[in-house]
C-alpha cells in the first residue's frame, strides 16, 4: 500500500467554476490514461463553500456517508475518489474537497487530520510546495503544460508555466525550477508576502 503525501493545492475558498477546474488539474498531462493519475491526485485537497459542498452531495448518492464526510461513488482513477469534509475549525463549519485512496482504509482519517492541522496553524503561512501548487491551480491551461520533446530527457513530462521577464521576454519554465522572485510574481498580491511555513 502506498501512502501519498497530502498537499493543499489552492489557497482561499474555491467557487464553483474554480472547484470544477481543480477537480482535474492534471487534465493536460501527456499520455493520459484512465489508470495513470493515482499518484497525481491522491492527497490533494482544497477548501470550497457550503453551496458547492451541498451541490456535490446532491449529484449522486454517496458511496460512503458519515457525519462529517461523504465520498463520491464515481472513482477518478483506480481507487481514488472525491471525499468531501465538513469540519468545525475555530468555531465555524468549513467545507473541503480531497482525493483519497479508498483502498487505504485510513486515508480519510489522515486527510481529515492533515486539513485540521493545516487550517489551525496560529500564523498564516505557506510552504514553497503550496505556493507552486497554487500557481499551477490558478494558471490558465493556455499558460501551463508539460515539458515535451524539446526539453532535456530528465525534464520531459514535468510541469511548465509561462513566465514574463523584463529583458528575456516570455519564456516557458519548469514549475519546480521557478526562483523565489518568480514565484512571488506569479502569486496574487495577498499571498506574496506570507511567511514560509515548514512542510509537515
N, C-alpha and C positions, 0 to 999 in steps of 0.2 A: 504494500500500500504506500502510495506517495502522499506526503503531506505538503501541500502547496503553500507558498508564502502568501500572507494576507496583506493587501495593499489598498488604500483609499485612492481612487482614480479620478476624482473630481471634487474640487473644493466648492462649498456652498450647497444650496438645495437645488437639485435639477428640476426644471419644469418638464412638462410632458414631452415637448419636442426634444429637449436635451436627453431625457430619460431614454427615449427610443433610439437616439443616436448612440448613447452609451451602452445599450444592450449589445450592440455588435461593433465595438470599437476596432475590431481587427478584421473587418469585412474585406479589406483590400489585400490581405496577406497573400503572398504568392502560393501557387499550387494548393489552393484551398480545397480541402476535402472534409466531408462530414465528421470524420473521426480524428482530425488533427488539431483541434483547438483546446484540448483539455488543459494543457499547461499554460495556455494564454489566458484563459478565462477564470479558472478556479482560483478563488481567493480575492477576486476583485470586488469592491463594494463602493457605494456612493449613497448620499442622502437624497431623498425625494420628499415631496409634500404629501399631506394626507389625501388630497384628491387623487393623486397619481397612485398611491398605495391602494386606495379603495377601488379605483378603476381596475387595477390588475387583479384584485381579489374577485371581482365580478366577471372577469373574462372567461374563466373556466373553473369548474370545481377543483379545488386544490388537491394535490397528491397527499400532502401532509398538512395538518391543521393543528396548531397549538395556540395557547392563549396569546403569546407574543410573536408568533411567526406562522407563515404558511409557505409551502413550496409548490411551484407550478408542476403540473403533470407532464408538460411537454419539455423534453430534455433538449438542451442546446447542442450538446455533443457527448457521446458516451453516457456517463452517469452524472454529468454536470447539468444543473438546472438552476433557475432563479429561485432564490429564497428571500422573502420579504419579512422584515422585522418591524415591530412596534416596540420601541424601548423608551422607558422613562429615564430621562437624563436631566439633572438639575431641575427636577420638579415639573417637567413637561414632557408630553409624548412627542417623540420624533420617529421618523419613518426612514427605513433604509432598504436598498436592494443589494443583493450579493449573489455571487455564483458559488455554490457549494457542490462538492463531490459527494453525492448521496451513497456512493459505495463505501465511504468512510462515515461510520455512524456518529463520530464525534465532530464532524466538520461544522455542523450548525452551532454546536456549543462553542467551539473555538472561534467561529466567526462572531457570534454574539459578544463573547468576552473581548475580542480584539476591537470591535466597534466601540464598546463601552469604555475600554481603556483609552482608546484614541480620542474619543469625544469628551472625556472628563479631565483631560490634562489641564492643569491650572493656567498655563501660559499658551496662548495661541501660537503655534509654530508649525513648520512643515519640514519634512525631510527632503533631501535632494530628489529621491525617487518619487515622492509625492508631487514635487514641482514638475518633474519630467512627465509624469502620468497626467497631470492637469493640462500641460501644454499639448500632449498627444490627444487627450479627450476633447479639448476645445478648439483644435485646429481643424479647419475645413478640409474635407477629403482632397480638394484640389491642391492643397499645400502640404500634404503629408503623404508618405508612401513607404516603400521598402526598397532598399538598395538592390539594384539589378546587376546585369552582366558588366556594366561599365565600371563597377566598383571592384576593389581587390577581393579575391576569393573569400578571405576571412570575414569581410564585411557584408557579403551578399545575404539578403534576407533580413538584415537589421532595419529598424525603423529610421526613417529620414523625415526631416521637416525643412521647409524653406526658411532661410534666414536673410534678412535685409541688412546689408552692410553699407557703410557710407562710401568707402573707396572701392571696395571689391564689387559692389552691386549685389544683386540677388544670387544666392547660392544654395545648393542643397547640402545639408549637413546631417550626419548621424545624430539622432536624438540623444543618445548616451554620451556623445562627444561634445555637446554644447558647453561653452565656457560659462562660468557663473554670470558674467555680464550678459551673455546671450540669453541665458535662462531668465534673468531678471527682465530683459527687454520683452520677452515673449509672454510674460505673466501679466494679468490685469494689475493695474496700479495698486489696488487694495491688498494684493498678495505679494507684491515685490519686496517689501521690507520686513516681512515676518522673520523672526529669528529661525535659525536652523534647529530642527529637532533631531534628537538622537534616534536612529531607527530602532524599533523594538526587536 
